[in-house]
């Protein structure tokens, strides 16, 4: 074996890890027509006319726009999304954010000035792993009835 030899299994793990840590940027003045699928981080400063799927994180700048559905683990919105947003872990709507569509998420942060034109649904999984003392009174009452 050479000093710089490569183990097949570690190469696959490294490639998978690298894909999850990649950063793709759609810069201001750029428009993408079509759906985007990525496993890493996607930063949109321009415009996407299509859906964004399977991303680990989507960051939408205040000048950016996505005209389609967004599905990711974490979504941070500063611009406009015309479509449904599904964030499996966390959604953050900054002061300049506008979401014209339904939202499904485990955790949400809405800053003053952000606008939501649609319904917001928090998944039941949001309670899993939270200590009793961090649940609100309604959660505690529902847990007692079970």
Protein Blocks (a to p, Z undefined) as FASTA:
>chain_A
ZZkbccfklmmmmmmmmmmmpccdddehiacedddddfbdcddfbdcedddehiabdcdd
fkbccedddddfbdcdfbdcedddddfkbccddfkbccedddddfbdcddehiacedddd
ddfklmgopafklpcfklmmmmmmZZ
